[in-house]
Protein backbone atom coordinates (compact mmCIF):
# COMPACT_ATOMS: atom_id res chain seq x y z
CA UNK A 1 0.00 0.00 0.00
CA UNK A 2 1.51 3.35 -0.98
CA UNK A 3 0.34 6.94 -0.71
CA UNK A 4 -0.07 8.96 -3.90
CA UNK A 5 -1.10 12.59 -4.47
CA UNK A 6 -1.42 14.92 -7.46
CA UNK A 7 -2.24 18.63 -7.84
CA UNK A 8 -3.09 20.88 -10.77
CA UNK A 9 -4.26 24.47 -10.29
CA UNK A 10 -3.01 27.98 -9.65
CA UNK A 11 -1.05 27.50 -6.42
CA UNK A 12 2.54 26.31 -6.01
CA UNK A 13 2.21 22.53 -6.21
CA UNK A 14 5.23 21.48 -4.10
CA UNK A 15 3.94 22.55 -0.64
CA UNK A 16 0.57 20.93 -1.41
CA UNK A 17 2.25 17.67 -2.46
CA UNK A 18 4.48 17.58 0.62
CA UNK A 19 1.55 18.20 2.99
CA UNK A 20 -0.41 15.48 1.21
CA UNK A 21 2.47 13.03 1.54
CA UNK A 22 2.71 13.72 5.27
CA UNK A 23 -0.99 12.91 5.63
CA UNK A 24 -0.61 9.73 3.55
CA UNK A 25 2.56 8.48 5.22
CA UNK A 26 0.61 5.89 7.25
CA UNK A 27 0.03 4.08 3.95
CA UNK A 28 3.72 3.47 3.34
CA UNK A 29 6.86 5.06 4.60
CA UNK A 30 10.06 3.55 3.22
CA UNK A 31 10.79 6.06 0.43
CA UNK A 32 9.21 9.21 -1.06
CA UNK A 33 9.40 11.44 -4.11
CA UNK A 34 7.78 14.22 -6.15
CA UNK A 35 7.72 15.20 -9.83
CA UNK A 36 6.88 18.73 -11.03
CA UNK A 37 6.60 20.32 -14.46
CA UNK A 38 8.90 23.31 -14.24
CA UNK A 39 9.82 25.56 -17.21
CA UNK A 40 8.55 22.89 -19.59
CA UNK A 41 10.60 20.08 -18.05
CA UNK A 42 9.89 17.20 -15.64
CA UNK A 43 11.82 17.75 -12.39
CA UNK A 44 12.00 14.75 -10.01
CA UNK A 45 13.20 14.72 -6.38
CA UNK A 46 13.09 11.39 -4.57
CA UNK A 47 14.89 9.41 -1.87
CA UNK A 48 14.75 6.45 0.49
CA UNK A 49 13.42 7.34 3.91
CA UNK A 50 10.44 9.10 5.37
CA UNK A 51 8.62 12.15 4.02
CA UNK A 52 10.43 14.33 6.58
CA UNK A 53 13.77 13.44 4.99
CA UNK A 54 12.60 14.53 1.54
CA UNK A 55 11.09 17.60 3.16
CA UNK A 56 14.40 18.64 4.68
CA UNK A 57 16.21 18.03 1.40
CA UNK A 58 13.77 20.38 -0.36
CA UNK A 59 13.46 22.96 2.41
CA UNK A 60 15.32 25.68 0.45
CA UNK A 61 13.73 24.74 -2.86
CA UNK A 62 10.83 26.91 -4.03
CA UNK A 63 9.28 25.95 -7.37
CA UNK A 64 6.88 28.07 -9.46
CA UNK A 65 5.30 24.84 -10.75
CA UNK A 66 1.50 24.57 -10.35
CA UNK A 67 1.27 20.90 -11.37
CA UNK A 68 2.88 17.85 -9.79
CA UNK A 69 2.60 14.35 -8.34
CA UNK A 70 3.96 12.85 -5.11
CA UNK A 71 4.45 9.34 -3.72
CA UNK A 72 5.26 7.70 -0.38
CA UNK A 73 6.20 4.06 -0.90
CA UNK A 74 5.47 0.68 0.70
CA UNK A 75 7.95 -1.35 -1.37
CA UNK A 76 6.75 -4.47 -3.18
CA UNK A 77 9.40 -4.88 -5.91
CA UNK A 78 12.90 -3.62 -5.10
CA UNK A 79 14.29 -2.45 -1.78
CA UNK A 80 13.62 1.08 -0.50
CA UNK A 81 16.46 2.94 -2.25
CA UNK A 82 16.70 6.34 -3.96
CA UNK A 83 16.62 4.64 -7.35
CA UNK A 84 13.55 2.54 -6.54
CA UNK A 85 11.62 5.45 -5.04
CA UNK A 86 8.79 6.87 -7.18
CA UNK A 87 8.21 8.85 -9.46
CA UNK A 88 9.72 6.94 -12.39
CA UNK A 89 10.36 8.49 -15.81
CA UNK A 90 10.06 6.84 -19.22
CA UNK A 91 13.01 6.25 -21.55
CA UNK A 92 12.97 9.82 -22.91
CA UNK A 93 12.21 11.54 -19.62
CA UNK A 94 9.02 12.98 -21.10
CA UNK A 95 6.66 11.54 -18.49
CA UNK A 96 6.79 10.84 -14.76
CA UNK A 97 4.61 8.14 -13.18
CA UNK A 98 3.76 7.08 -9.63
CA UNK A 99 2.03 3.82 -8.74
CA UNK A 100 0.33 2.05 -5.87
CA UNK A 101 -0.08 -1.69 -6.51
CA UNK A 102 1.68 -4.61 -8.19
CA UNK A 103 2.16 -5.16 -11.95
CA UNK A 104 2.08 -8.95 -12.21
CA UNK A 105 3.21 -9.25 -15.84
CA UNK A 106 5.97 -6.65 -15.63
CA UNK A 107 8.68 -9.18 -16.57
CA UNK A 108 6.93 -9.95 -19.87
CA UNK A 109 6.58 -6.24 -20.66
CA UNK A 110 10.19 -5.63 -19.62
CA UNK A 111 11.50 -8.24 -22.07
CA UNK A 112 9.74 -6.48 -24.97
CA UNK A 113 11.08 -3.06 -23.89
CA UNK A 114 14.63 -4.38 -23.48
CA UNK A 115 14.43 -5.74 -27.02
CA UNK A 116 13.49 -2.20 -28.14
CA UNK A 117 16.60 -0.84 -26.44
CA UNK A 118 15.11 0.50 -23.22
CA UNK A 119 17.40 0.84 -20.20
CA UNK A 120 16.18 0.89 -16.62
CA UNK A 121 17.42 2.69 -13.52
CA UNK A 122 15.50 0.70 -10.88
CA UNK A 123 14.35 -2.80 -9.86
CA UNK A 124 10.69 -1.77 -9.80
CA UNK A 125 7.69 -2.99 -11.74
CA UNK A 126 6.55 0.65 -11.82
CA UNK A 127 9.42 1.86 -13.98
CA UNK A 128 8.52 -0.83 -16.53
CA UNK A 129 5.00 0.59 -16.71
CA UNK A 130 6.36 4.13 -17.15
CA UNK A 131 8.54 3.03 -20.07
CA UNK A 132 5.66 1.04 -21.59
CA UNK A 133 3.33 4.04 -21.52
CA UNK A 134 6.15 6.26 -22.79
CA UNK A 135 6.74 3.95 -25.76
CA UNK A 136 3.05 4.11 -26.73
CA UNK A 137 3.06 7.87 -26.14
CA UNK A 138 5.66 8.31 -28.86
CA UNK A 139 3.19 6.70 -31.29
CA UNK A 140 -0.08 8.29 -30.13
CA UNK A 141 1.28 11.67 -29.04
CA UNK A 142 -1.65 11.70 -26.58
CA UNK A 143 -0.96 10.71 -22.96
CA UNK A 144 -4.59 9.80 -22.14
CA UNK A 145 -4.75 7.37 -25.09
CA UNK A 146 -1.25 5.97 -24.52
CA UNK A 147 -2.05 5.25 -20.88
CA UNK A 148 -5.37 3.65 -21.69
CA UNK A 149 -3.85 1.40 -24.38
CA UNK A 150 -1.01 0.35 -22.07
CA UNK A 151 -3.39 -0.57 -19.27
CA UNK A 152 -5.35 -2.88 -21.55
CA UNK A 153 -2.22 -5.09 -21.54
CA UNK A 154 -1.33 -4.76 -17.86
CA UNK A 155 -2.20 -7.49 -15.30
CA UNK A 156 -2.23 -6.78 -11.57
CA UNK A 157 -3.34 -3.93 -9.33
CA UNK A 158 -2.63 -0.23 -9.82
CA UNK A 159 -3.51 3.33 -8.96
CA UNK A 160 -1.33 5.55 -11.13
CA UNK A 161 -0.76 9.27 -11.75
CA UNK A 162 1.17 10.50 -14.78
CA UNK A 163 2.33 13.92 -15.97
CA UNK A 164 4.03 14.88 -19.24
CA UNK A 165 6.30 17.77 -20.19
CA UNK A 166 4.53 17.81 -23.58
CA UNK A 167 1.04 18.24 -22.03
CA UNK A 168 1.62 20.59 -19.12
CA UNK A 169 -2.05 21.20 -18.28
CA UNK A 170 -3.20 17.74 -17.31
CA UNK A 171 -2.71 14.78 -15.02
CA UNK A 172 -3.73 11.32 -16.16
CA UNK A 173 -4.90 8.87 -13.50
CA UNK A 174 -6.23 5.31 -13.53
CA UNK A 175 -7.13 2.63 -10.98
CA UNK A 176 -7.60 -1.09 -10.71
CA UNK A 177 -7.52 -2.69 -7.29
CA UNK A 178 -5.95 0.30 -5.52
CA UNK A 179 -7.93 3.37 -4.44
CA UNK A 180 -8.00 6.82 -6.06
CA UNK A 181 -10.17 9.83 -5.24
CA UNK A 182 -10.37 13.23 -6.95
CA UNK A 183 -10.75 16.41 -4.87
CA UNK A 184 -12.69 19.12 -6.75
CA UNK A 185 -11.60 22.69 -5.94
CA UNK A 186 -12.14 26.15 -7.44
CA UNK A 187 -9.86 26.24 -10.53
CA UNK A 188 -7.75 23.53 -8.96
CA UNK A 189 -7.98 19.77 -8.73
CA UNK A 190 -6.43 17.25 -6.36
CA UNK A 191 -6.16 13.47 -6.68
CA UNK A 192 -4.95 11.06 -3.99
CA UNK A 193 -5.06 7.51 -2.60
CA UNK A 194 -7.67 8.57 -0.08
CA UNK A 195 -9.37 11.66 1.24
CA UNK A 196 -6.92 12.24 4.12
CA UNK A 197 -4.80 14.22 1.63
CA UNK A 198 -7.77 16.20 0.29
CA UNK A 199 -9.87 17.13 3.29
CA UNK A 200 -7.85 20.26 4.18
CA UNK A 201 -8.48 21.62 0.63
CA UNK A 202 -11.96 20.45 -0.34
CA UNK A 203 -14.83 18.26 0.77
CA UNK A 204 -16.04 17.68 -2.80
CA UNK A 205 -14.77 14.32 -3.97
CA UNK A 206 -15.18 11.94 -6.90
CA UNK A 207 -14.36 8.29 -6.31
CA UNK A 208 -12.76 6.42 -9.23
CA UNK A 209 -13.78 2.79 -9.72
CA UNK A 210 -11.69 -0.13 -10.96
CA UNK A 211 -11.13 -0.02 -14.71
CA UNK A 212 -11.55 3.75 -14.95
CA UNK A 213 -9.06 6.27 -16.32
CA UNK A 214 -9.34 10.07 -15.99
CA UNK A 215 -7.76 13.14 -17.56
CA UNK A 216 -7.70 15.98 -15.04
CA UNK A 217 -7.20 19.68 -15.80
CA UNK A 218 -7.47 22.54 -13.31
CA UNK A 219 -11.24 22.97 -13.73
CA UNK A 220 -12.57 19.78 -15.30
CA UNK A 221 -12.01 16.06 -15.76
CA UNK A 222 -12.90 13.49 -18.41
CA UNK A 223 -13.46 9.90 -17.24
CA UNK A 224 -13.43 6.81 -19.43
CA UNK A 225 -13.27 3.09 -18.97
CA UNK A 226 -10.10 1.33 -20.05
CA UNK A 227 -12.19 0.10 -23.00
CA UNK A 228 -12.74 3.74 -24.08
CA UNK A 229 -16.36 4.35 -23.05
CA UNK A 230 -16.93 7.86 -21.59
CA UNK A 231 -18.59 7.85 -18.16
CA UNK A 232 -20.22 10.47 -15.98
CA UNK A 233 -19.00 10.68 -12.38
CA UNK A 234 -20.91 12.01 -9.40
CA UNK A 235 -19.40 14.55 -6.96
CA UNK A 236 -19.84 13.54 -3.30
CA UNK A 237 -19.54 15.65 -0.13
CA UNK A 238 -17.10 14.27 2.46
CA UNK A 239 -18.57 13.96 5.96
CA UNK A 240 -15.69 12.19 7.72
CA UNK A 241 -12.99 13.72 9.92
CA UNK A 242 -9.34 13.46 8.88
CA UNK A 243 -8.71 11.00 11.71
CA UNK A 244 -11.58 8.75 10.57
CA UNK A 245 -10.47 8.85 6.92
CA UNK A 246 -6.90 7.86 7.82
CA UNK A 247 -8.44 4.72 9.30
CA UNK A 248 -10.81 4.32 6.32
CA UNK A 249 -13.71 5.10 8.64
CA UNK A 250 -12.70 2.54 11.31
CA UNK A 251 -12.12 3.73 14.88
CA UNK A 252 -8.71 2.09 15.12
CA UNK A 253 -5.99 0.83 12.80
CA UNK A 254 -6.33 -2.61 14.40
CA UNK A 255 -10.00 -2.88 13.43
CA UNK A 256 -9.20 -1.57 9.93
CA UNK A 257 -6.47 -4.21 9.58
CA UNK A 258 -8.77 -6.98 10.86
CA UNK A 259 -11.30 -6.06 8.18
CA UNK A 260 -8.57 -5.65 5.54
CA UNK A 261 -7.77 -9.36 5.74
CA UNK A 262 -9.85 -10.49 2.74
CA UNK A 263 -7.88 -7.96 0.66
CA UNK A 264 -4.49 -8.47 2.33
CA UNK A 265 -4.79 -12.24 1.90
CA UNK A 266 -5.74 -11.72 -1.76
CA UNK A 267 -2.57 -9.67 -2.18
CA UNK A 268 -0.47 -12.33 -0.43
CA UNK A 269 -1.76 -14.97 -2.88
CA UNK A 270 -1.81 -12.74 -5.97
CA UNK A 271 -0.07 -14.44 -8.91
CA UNK A 272 1.28 -17.23 -6.69
CA UNK A 273 -1.39 -19.97 -6.84
CA UNK A 274 -1.14 -22.31 -9.88
CA UNK A 275 -4.59 -23.88 -9.77
CA UNK A 276 -4.29 -26.06 -12.90
CA UNK A 277 -0.89 -27.44 -11.89
CA UNK A 278 -1.94 -27.77 -8.21
CA UNK A 279 1.22 -25.89 -7.31
CA UNK A 280 2.57 -22.56 -6.09
CA UNK A 281 4.89 -20.01 -7.74
CA UNK A 282 7.23 -18.12 -5.41
CA UNK A 283 9.73 -16.06 -7.41
CA UNK A 284 11.67 -15.17 -4.28
CA UNK A 285 12.61 -18.82 -3.69
CA UNK A 286 13.58 -19.75 -7.23
CA UNK A 287 17.29 -19.15 -6.68
CA UNK A 288 17.30 -21.57 -3.72
CA UNK A 289 15.14 -24.20 -5.38
CA UNK A 290 17.86 -26.88 -5.36
CA UNK A 291 18.68 -26.20 -1.72
CA UNK A 292 15.02 -26.63 -0.80
CA UNK A 293 14.78 -29.82 -2.85
CA UNK A 294 17.72 -31.35 -0.94
CA UNK A 295 17.43 -30.00 2.59
CA UNK A 296 16.73 -32.50 5.37
CA UNK A 297 15.59 -29.97 7.96
CA UNK A 298 13.99 -26.57 8.15
CA UNK A 299 14.40 -24.52 11.32
CA UNK A 300 11.83 -21.74 11.60
CA UNK A 301 12.77 -18.94 13.99
CA UNK A 302 10.63 -15.96 15.04
CA UNK A 303 8.96 -14.13 17.94
CA UNK A 304 5.44 -13.45 19.17
CA UNK A 305 2.67 -13.72 16.61
CA UNK A 306 5.22 -14.69 13.95
CA UNK A 307 6.22 -17.62 16.18
CA UNK A 308 2.59 -18.72 16.25
CA UNK A 309 2.31 -18.67 12.46
CA UNK A 310 5.64 -20.54 12.41
CA UNK A 311 4.07 -23.34 14.46
CA UNK A 312 1.33 -23.60 11.85
CA UNK A 313 4.03 -23.64 9.19
CA UNK A 314 5.60 -26.66 10.90
CA UNK A 315 2.36 -28.65 10.55
CA UNK A 316 1.89 -27.55 6.93
CA UNK A 317 5.43 -28.24 5.68
CA UNK A 318 5.76 -31.58 7.49
CA UNK A 319 2.34 -32.79 6.36
CA UNK A 320 2.62 -31.61 2.74
CA UNK A 321 6.35 -32.02 2.04
CA UNK A 322 7.53 -34.53 4.66
CA UNK A 323 10.48 -32.30 5.60
CA UNK A 324 11.39 -32.28 9.33
CA UNK A 325 10.69 -28.83 10.76
CA UNK A 326 11.68 -27.32 14.09
CA UNK A 327 10.25 -24.04 15.38
CA UNK A 328 12.42 -21.99 17.71
CA UNK A 329 11.89 -18.82 19.68
CA UNK A 330 14.57 -16.58 18.17
CA UNK A 331 15.54 -15.30 21.63
CA UNK A 332 16.32 -18.85 22.78
CA UNK A 333 17.81 -20.12 19.53
CA UNK A 334 20.42 -17.36 19.37
CA UNK A 335 22.00 -18.33 22.70
CA UNK A 336 21.67 -22.09 22.95
CA UNK A 337 24.58 -22.94 20.64
CA UNK A 338 22.26 -24.94 18.35
CA UNK A 339 23.45 -27.89 16.30
CA UNK A 340 23.26 -26.82 12.65
CA UNK A 341 23.90 -29.20 9.73
CA UNK A 342 25.29 -27.82 6.52
CA UNK A 343 22.19 -28.30 4.37
CA UNK A 344 19.80 -27.05 7.07
CA UNK A 345 17.57 -24.17 6.05
CA UNK A 346 16.81 -21.49 8.62
CA UNK A 347 13.56 -19.64 7.90
CA UNK A 348 13.04 -16.32 9.71
CA UNK A 349 9.47 -15.07 9.99
CA UNK A 350 8.93 -11.41 10.81
CA UNK A 351 6.30 -8.80 9.97
CA UNK A 352 8.60 -5.84 10.57
CA UNK A 353 11.79 -7.54 9.44
CA UNK A 354 13.54 -5.63 12.23
CA UNK A 355 13.07 -7.80 15.35
CA UNK A 356 16.44 -7.88 17.08
CA UNK A 357 16.20 -11.46 18.38
CA UNK A 358 15.19 -12.79 14.98
CA UNK A 359 18.02 -10.96 13.24
CA UNK A 360 20.48 -12.36 15.78
CA UNK A 361 19.07 -15.87 15.33
CA UNK A 362 19.62 -15.89 11.58
CA UNK A 363 23.14 -14.48 12.00
CA UNK A 364 23.95 -17.32 14.43
CA UNK A 365 22.56 -19.92 12.03
CA UNK A 366 24.46 -18.43 9.08
CA UNK A 367 27.64 -18.38 11.17
CA UNK A 368 27.16 -22.12 11.67
CA UNK A 369 26.70 -22.74 7.94
CA UNK A 370 22.93 -22.72 7.41
CA UNK A 371 21.26 -20.87 4.57
CA UNK A 372 18.85 -18.21 5.84
CA UNK A 373 15.54 -17.43 4.14
CA UNK A 374 12.88 -14.92 5.17
CA UNK A 375 9.09 -14.59 5.30
CA UNK A 376 8.75 -10.84 5.77
CA UNK A 377 6.18 -8.10 5.32
CA UNK A 378 8.38 -5.00 5.20
CA UNK A 379 10.22 -5.02 1.88
CA UNK A 380 13.90 -4.16 2.13
CA UNK A 381 13.93 -4.56 5.92
CA UNK A 382 17.00 -5.87 7.74
CA UNK A 383 15.84 -9.49 7.71
CA UNK A 384 14.90 -9.23 4.02
CA UNK A 385 18.41 -7.96 3.30
CA UNK A 386 20.25 -10.47 5.52
CA UNK A 387 18.60 -13.57 4.09
CA UNK A 388 19.64 -15.26 0.86
CA UNK A 389 16.08 -15.37 -0.45
CA UNK A 390 12.53 -15.32 0.78
CA UNK A 391 8.87 -14.50 0.33
CA UNK A 392 7.25 -11.13 0.97
CA UNK A 393 3.77 -11.56 2.43
CA UNK A 394 2.45 -8.33 0.76
CA UNK A 395 -0.01 -7.68 3.61
CA UNK A 396 0.58 -3.91 3.40
CA UNK A 397 1.63 -1.72 6.32
CA UNK A 398 0.42 -3.06 9.67
CA UNK A 399 0.10 -0.05 11.99
CA UNK A 400 -1.75 -1.53 14.96
CA UNK A 401 0.73 -2.91 17.51
CA UNK A 402 -1.28 -6.12 17.83
CA UNK A 403 -0.53 -8.12 14.70
CA UNK A 404 -3.59 -9.36 12.81
CA UNK A 405 -3.39 -9.36 8.98
CA UNK A 406 0.31 -10.29 9.11
CA UNK A 407 -0.58 -13.50 10.96
CA UNK A 408 -3.15 -14.65 8.41
CA UNK A 409 -0.88 -13.70 5.50
CA UNK A 410 2.07 -15.53 7.08
CA UNK A 411 -0.01 -18.70 7.41
CA UNK A 412 -1.17 -18.33 3.79
CA UNK A 413 2.45 -17.98 2.65
CA UNK A 414 3.32 -21.13 4.61
CA UNK A 415 0.49 -22.77 2.66
CA UNK A 416 2.16 -21.68 -0.59
CA UNK A 417 5.57 -22.89 0.61
CA UNK A 418 4.14 -26.22 1.78
CA UNK A 419 2.44 -26.69 -1.58
CA UNK A 420 5.60 -25.77 -3.51
CA UNK A 421 7.85 -28.07 -1.47
CA UNK A 422 5.24 -30.82 -1.39
CA UNK A 423 4.88 -30.90 -5.17
CA UNK A 424 8.68 -31.02 -5.48
CA UNK A 425 8.65 -34.08 -3.22
CA UNK A 426 5.80 -36.19 -4.57
CA UNK A 427 2.58 -34.52 -3.42
CA UNK A 428 -0.01 -35.65 -5.97
CA UNK A 429 -1.44 -33.10 -8.40
CA UNK A 430 -5.03 -33.77 -7.34
CA UNK A 431 -4.19 -33.05 -3.69
CA UNK A 432 -2.23 -30.00 -4.83
CA UNK A 433 -5.26 -28.73 -6.73
CA UNK A 434 -7.47 -29.15 -3.66
CA UNK A 435 -5.00 -27.13 -1.59
CA UNK A 436 -4.58 -24.48 -4.30
CA UNK A 437 -8.34 -24.14 -4.65
CA UNK A 438 -8.81 -23.85 -0.88
CA UNK A 439 -6.16 -21.12 -0.70
CA UNK A 440 -8.10 -19.09 -3.26
CA UNK A 441 -11.34 -19.57 -1.29
CA UNK A 442 -9.90 -18.13 1.92
CA UNK A 443 -10.56 -14.38 1.35
CA UNK A 444 -14.29 -15.02 0.99
CA UNK A 445 -14.26 -17.31 4.02
CA UNK A 446 -12.56 -14.59 6.05
CA UNK A 447 -15.35 -12.21 4.96
CA UNK A 448 -17.90 -14.66 6.39
CA UNK A 449 -15.94 -15.13 9.61
CA UNK A 450 -15.91 -11.33 10.05
CA UNK A 451 -19.71 -11.44 10.29
CA UNK A 452 -19.33 -12.89 13.80
CA UNK A 453 -18.74 -9.44 15.32
CA UNK A 454 -22.18 -9.23 16.97
CA UNK A 455 -21.82 -12.61 18.71
CA UNK A 456 -18.36 -11.54 19.84
CA UNK A 457 -19.76 -8.36 21.37
CA UNK A 458 -22.23 -10.44 23.42
CA UNK A 459 -19.35 -12.53 24.76
CA UNK A 460 -17.41 -9.38 25.61
CA UNK A 461 -20.39 -8.03 27.52
CA UNK A 462 -20.54 -11.25 29.55
CA UNK A 463 -16.82 -11.60 30.34
CA UNK A 464 -15.37 -8.08 30.26
CA UNK A 465 -14.63 -8.21 34.00
CA UNK A 466 -12.89 -11.58 33.85
CA UNK A 467 -9.30 -11.72 35.05
CA UNK A 468 -8.33 -14.90 33.24
CA UNK A 469 -9.09 -16.68 29.96
CA UNK A 470 -8.02 -20.09 28.66
CA UNK A 471 -7.76 -20.79 24.93
CA UNK A 472 -7.63 -24.45 23.89
CA UNK A 473 -7.17 -26.09 20.50
CA UNK A 474 -5.62 -29.15 18.86
CA UNK A 475 -3.45 -29.61 15.78
CA UNK A 476 -3.04 -26.38 13.84
CA UNK A 477 -5.52 -24.81 16.24
CA UNK A 478 -3.11 -25.11 19.11
CA UNK A 479 -1.13 -22.19 17.59
CA UNK A 480 -4.47 -20.51 16.97
CA UNK A 481 -5.18 -20.81 20.71
CA UNK A 482 -1.78 -19.31 21.47
CA UNK A 483 -2.43 -16.42 19.08
CA UNK A 484 -5.92 -15.80 20.45
CA UNK A 485 -4.50 -15.65 23.97
CA UNK A 486 -1.71 -13.28 22.91
CA UNK A 487 -4.16 -10.93 21.19
CA UNK A 488 -6.38 -10.76 24.29
CA UNK A 489 -3.61 -10.24 26.81
CA UNK A 490 -1.63 -7.67 24.82
CA UNK A 491 -4.50 -5.25 24.23
CA UNK A 492 -7.05 -5.89 27.02
CA UNK A 493 -4.48 -6.78 29.70
CA UNK A 494 -6.55 -9.82 30.79
CA UNK A 495 -4.30 -12.75 31.70
CA UNK A 496 -4.84 -15.38 28.98
CA UNK A 497 -3.15 -18.67 28.20
CA UNK A 498 -3.22 -20.83 25.10
CA UNK A 499 -2.77 -24.58 25.47
CA UNK A 500 -3.08 -27.79 23.48
CA UNK A 501 -6.59 -28.92 24.49
CA UNK A 502 -5.37 -32.34 25.68
CA UNK A 503 -2.62 -30.73 27.75
CA UNK A 504 -5.20 -29.08 29.97
CA UNK A 505 -5.45 -32.28 32.02
CA UNK A 506 -1.78 -31.96 32.92
CA UNK A 507 -2.22 -28.92 35.16
CA UNK A 508 -4.32 -26.04 33.80
CA UNK A 509 -7.54 -27.93 34.63
CA UNK A 510 -6.88 -26.91 38.23
CA UNK A 511 -7.72 -23.36 37.13
CA UNK A 512 -11.22 -24.26 35.98
CA UNK A 513 -14.12 -22.92 37.99
CA UNK A 514 -17.40 -21.17 37.20
CA UNK A 515 -15.60 -17.88 36.67
CA UNK A 516 -13.16 -19.19 34.09
CA UNK A 517 -14.13 -18.55 30.45
CA UNK A 518 -12.57 -21.25 28.25
CA UNK A 519 -12.40 -20.66 24.50
CA UNK A 520 -12.34 -23.93 22.52
CA UNK A 521 -11.41 -23.86 18.85
CA UNK A 522 -13.47 -26.82 17.69
CA UNK A 523 -13.72 -27.26 13.91
CA UNK A 524 -15.29 -30.47 12.63
CA UNK A 525 -11.97 -32.10 11.78
CA UNK A 526 -10.38 -35.43 12.75
CA UNK A 527 -9.76 -34.18 16.29
CA UNK A 528 -13.31 -32.87 16.88
CA UNK A 529 -14.40 -35.76 19.13
CA UNK A 530 -11.25 -35.34 21.22
CA UNK A 531 -11.96 -31.63 21.63
CA UNK A 532 -15.55 -32.44 22.60
CA UNK A 533 -14.23 -34.70 25.38
CA UNK A 534 -12.10 -31.82 26.63
CA UNK A 535 -15.18 -29.60 26.57
CA UNK A 536 -16.97 -32.14 28.76
CA UNK A 537 -14.05 -32.13 31.20
CA UNK A 538 -14.30 -28.36 31.52
CA UNK A 539 -18.09 -28.42 31.86
CA UNK A 540 -17.86 -31.02 34.60
CA UNK A 541 -15.86 -28.49 36.62
CA UNK A 542 -18.22 -25.61 36.02
CA UNK A 543 -16.06 -23.87 33.40
CA UNK A 544 -17.85 -21.53 30.99
CA UNK A 545 -17.44 -22.68 27.40
CA UNK A 546 -17.03 -20.40 24.37
CA UNK A 547 -16.71 -22.42 21.16
CA UNK A 548 -15.42 -21.41 17.74
CA UNK A 549 -17.27 -23.97 15.61
CA UNK A 550 -18.19 -24.64 12.00
CA UNK A 551 -21.38 -23.24 10.49
CA UNK A 552 -22.99 -26.68 10.14
CA UNK A 553 -22.08 -27.97 13.60
CA UNK A 554 -25.11 -27.90 15.90
CA UNK A 555 -23.94 -30.83 18.06
CA UNK A 556 -21.75 -28.44 20.02
CA UNK A 557 -24.65 -26.11 20.93
CA UNK A 558 -25.65 -28.38 23.81
CA UNK A 559 -22.24 -28.09 25.49
CA UNK A 560 -21.15 -24.53 24.85
CA UNK A 561 -22.64 -21.42 26.45
CA UNK A 562 -21.56 -19.31 23.46
CA UNK A 563 -20.90 -20.57 19.92
CA UNK A 564 -19.30 -18.48 17.20
CA UNK A 565 -19.67 -20.03 13.77
CA UNK A 566 -17.08 -19.81 11.02
CA UNK A 567 -16.72 -21.52 7.61
CA UNK A 568 -14.97 -24.86 7.28
CA UNK A 569 -11.54 -25.05 5.66
CA UNK A 570 -8.66 -27.51 5.40
CA UNK A 571 -6.86 -28.04 8.71
CA UNK A 572 -3.74 -26.33 7.30
CA UNK A 573 -5.65 -23.07 6.97
CA UNK A 574 -7.91 -23.38 10.01
CA UNK A 575 -5.90 -20.72 11.88
CA UNK A 576 -6.65 -18.19 9.13
CA UNK A 577 -10.41 -18.53 9.63
CA UNK A 578 -10.60 -19.42 13.33
CA UNK A 579 -8.42 -16.52 14.45
CA UNK A 580 -10.84 -13.94 13.03
CA UNK A 581 -13.40 -14.05 15.91
CA UNK A 582 -10.52 -14.18 18.38
CA UNK A 583 -9.02 -11.00 16.90
CA UNK A 584 -12.44 -9.37 17.21
CA UNK A 585 -12.78 -10.70 20.79
CA UNK A 586 -9.50 -9.06 21.78
CA UNK A 587 -10.43 -5.81 20.01
CA UNK A 588 -13.88 -5.39 21.56
CA UNK A 589 -12.68 -6.57 24.98
CA UNK A 590 -9.99 -3.88 24.90
CA UNK A 591 -12.60 -1.27 23.99
CA UNK A 592 -14.89 -2.45 26.81
CA UNK A 593 -11.98 -2.07 29.22
CA UNK A 594 -10.99 1.36 27.85
CA UNK A 595 -7.57 0.16 26.76
CA UNK A 596 -5.50 1.84 24.05
CA UNK A 597 -6.12 -0.56 21.18
CA UNK A 598 -3.53 0.66 18.66
CA UNK A 599 -0.78 1.44 21.17
CA UNK A 600 -1.17 -0.92 24.16
CA UNK A 601 0.87 -0.09 27.28
CA UNK A 602 4.48 -1.35 27.45
CA UNK A 603 4.44 -2.60 23.82
CA UNK A 604 6.12 -1.48 20.59
CA UNK A 605 5.25 -2.43 17.02
CA UNK A 606 8.73 -3.67 16.36
CA UNK A 607 11.00 -4.94 19.16
CA UNK A 608 14.35 -3.81 17.79
CA UNK A 609 16.12 -4.32 21.13
CA UNK A 610 16.88 -7.54 23.05
C1 LIG B 1 2.04 -9.41 18.03
O1 LIG B 1 0.71 -8.95 18.19
C2 LIG B 1 3.02 -8.62 18.85
N1 LIG B 1 2.94 -7.24 18.53
C3 LIG B 1 4.44 -9.18 18.82
O2 LIG B 1 4.38 -10.43 19.45
C4 LIG B 1 5.09 -9.38 17.43
O3 LIG B 1 4.43 -10.43 16.75
C5 LIG B 1 6.55 -9.79 17.66
O4 LIG B 1 7.22 -8.72 18.29
C6 LIG B 1 7.28 -10.17 16.35
O5 LIG B 1 7.31 -9.08 15.50
P1 LIG B 1 7.80 -9.32 13.99
O6 LIG B 1 6.82 -10.24 13.35
O7 LIG B 1 7.81 -7.95 13.37
O8 LIG B 1 9.18 -9.92 14.03
Boltz pocket constraint, residues with backbone or C-beta under 6 A from the ligand:
constraints:
  - pocket:
      binder: B
      contacts: [[A, 303], [A, 304], [A, 305], [A, 306], [A, 349], [A, 350], [A, 351], [A, 352], [A, 353], [A, 354], [A, 355], [A, 358], [A, 401], [A, 402], [A, 403], [A, 404], [A, 490], [A, 604], [A, 605], [A, 606], [A, 607]]
      max_distance: 6.0
